[in-house]
Amino acid sequence: MVSIKKISKSLKYVGKQLFINNVDCENIIKIHKTPIYCYSLTEIIGNYNNFYKSLEKLNPLICYAVKANFNKEIIKILGKLGSGADVVSKGELKLALDSGISPNKIVFSGVGKTKEEIIYALKKKIFQINVESEEELEEINNLAVNKKTLVNISLRVNPDVDANTHKKITTGRSDDKFGIPISKVVEIFKRKNDYSNLKIDGIAIHIGSQITKIDPFKNAFEKIRKLILRLEKNKIHIKNLDLGGGIGINYFENQVISLKKYSSIIKKEFGRMNLKLIFEPGRSIVGSAGFIISKVIRVKKGLGKNFLILDVGMNDLMRPSLYESYHHIIPMKKLNRKKRNYDIVGPVCESSDIFGSNRDLNEVESGDYLVLCSAGAYGSCMSSNYNCRPLIKEIVVNDSDFFKS
């Protein structure tokens, strides 16, 4: 039996009732119709503080990856804690600014920035733009010349490291679309004075998401350290080093990376290099703090399977159909019933609308409520209106209170 405390620090049963922090889930569904996203601000704050404290001696700039969850209340609270933002579109940049994030704490990443987005970033004077190709360098420089402005640039390096994560969320291999091949980086830096309005003095990497082993980070960081030393030999000094994000979370008692080990590797490789270190955590901050409460529409008995048909669909939580990802599913109310085996599915007209196969739960009846755990990252932000289904509400839980955001 999985301990829900290993999945989330916010969940607990009080008697038969499931609580998020000090809020009874029963009270949430009395006010708000399911399906519904719920986020624990307490857990998000704790996750952020733990991440920061593990690296505090390095005076890091933490830039929360907005793409993981762009709920405005979450971004606001992270901004108050001192976080910056890693954005990948004009929309995310605007949201970060509107949520109180200072421009000098914003990093603009992404392989396909448009002219409009670049001009907007220049106008807002953000901290830096992470550039992913020589073609992008040329375009940004031309726009900066036209706007008579100087912009901080970091080159996103593709270190050709396999993150050993799902094939759809690995980004640091040589055949991935992201970053500049590491073999080309020194030559680009040697020509940096050709770009009159670009201050090219940084390196950025990001090798993937939901990484659960330390070795890919270790391999990538070693390559980057050697690259920086090679640049130094060519009298090219690196000022900013953006080490991205990617640390995985516990979805179902899977292996996770120790922050202590992660920080110790960073200190070993870069601690004495006089660099401004930047990090872009997303999932590790919000993933464990999000949940979906869903109602069982009906129990369907098939020839060889029992199906639980929920009111939440793949349009609300895309990850299982897109990545074959696992989400732990628990009852909102513990009931003393016999164990049954179920496939847990949604109502969308797609065979991939499945949240869990062969799950053992105490017998479930129509009208019962289930909770899908670890839905705080890449959940609501990837939602759609497929099948003309409306986007579902998001609730923020703050200790013993909750409100719609």
Summary of the structure (lengths in Angstrom):
residues: 405
radius of gyration: 22.6
end to end distance: 33.6
largest distance: 72.2
contacts: 1412
relative contact order: 0.17
helix: 35%
strand: 27%
